[in-house]
Amino acid sequence: MSFELVWQRIQAHQGELFRQVRGGQFTYQVVSGCVVPDRTNRMLPRSDFRKAHERWPLRGPGEIQDLQGPSYVYAILADPRIAAP
């Protein structure tokens, strides 16, 4: 699946509940090309989602520790609402 489609899905599902690997729940908003989770003050850039998407499939957030907010990025990209073909 193209990253553009993935990003469209990320935008379409903002405000919905997502779950991290360890069970933490969060929602997010997309602001100025960044994902902003409600549980942190971080702005996760679209470019980090693209980098993680290029490495897919991943086994978990530990494989993208070099990116901002890896547990959030992984939770969003692995969710069936985003990842389903």
N, C-alpha and C positions, 0 to 999 in steps of 0.2 A: 504494500500500500504506500502511496506517495506521502511525503511529509506534509504537503499542502492539505491533503484530506485529513490527516491526523490533526493538524493545527485547527482546521475548521471544526472538527469534533471537540477539541479542547475548548474552543470558544463557545460552542453550542451547549456544553455541559457545565459552564461556570455557574456557581451558586448551588450545585448539587453536592451531596455528601459523597466523599471518597474515603477510602480506608488504606492506611499504610500497612506494611508487612507486619509490624508489631502491634497492630490493632488501633492505633491512633486514628481518629476521624477528623476530617477537615473539609472545608469548602474553599473555593478560590474565586477570584475575579481576574479577568484579563484586562490589564491597564497598560497602554502604550507599548504593546508587544511583549509584555511580561506577565507571567502568572504570579499572582499575589495571594498566597495561602492565608487563611484567617488566623492560623495559630503561630505565625511568625511575622516579623517585620521585613523579611527578605522579599526581593523582587527576583523571580527566576526568569532569566531571559529566554526568549524564543530560541535563540541559538543553542542553548544548552539542551533544550528538548530535541532540536535537530540532531545534535551530536549523539544523544542517547538513542534516538531513532536509527541512526546510521549503524550503531553497534548491536542493534536488536537481532536476535533474541538475547536477553539478559537473564541470568539466574536470580538476580536480586540487586538492591541498591548498592551493595558493596562493590559492584563492578563499574560504578560511575561516581566514585568518591571524588574524582577530580572536578565534577560539575557542582554548581550551586544547588543546595537542597536536594541531594540525591534520593532521599526517601520520598519526597513529594513528587519528583520527576518520575521515579519508577512507579509509584502508586497510580499516577495519572495514566502513564503510557501502558501499563499492564491491565488497566481496568477494561472489562469487556465493552463498555460503552465507547471506548476510544480504540481499542485494539481489534475488535471484531471485523472480519473481512466484509 
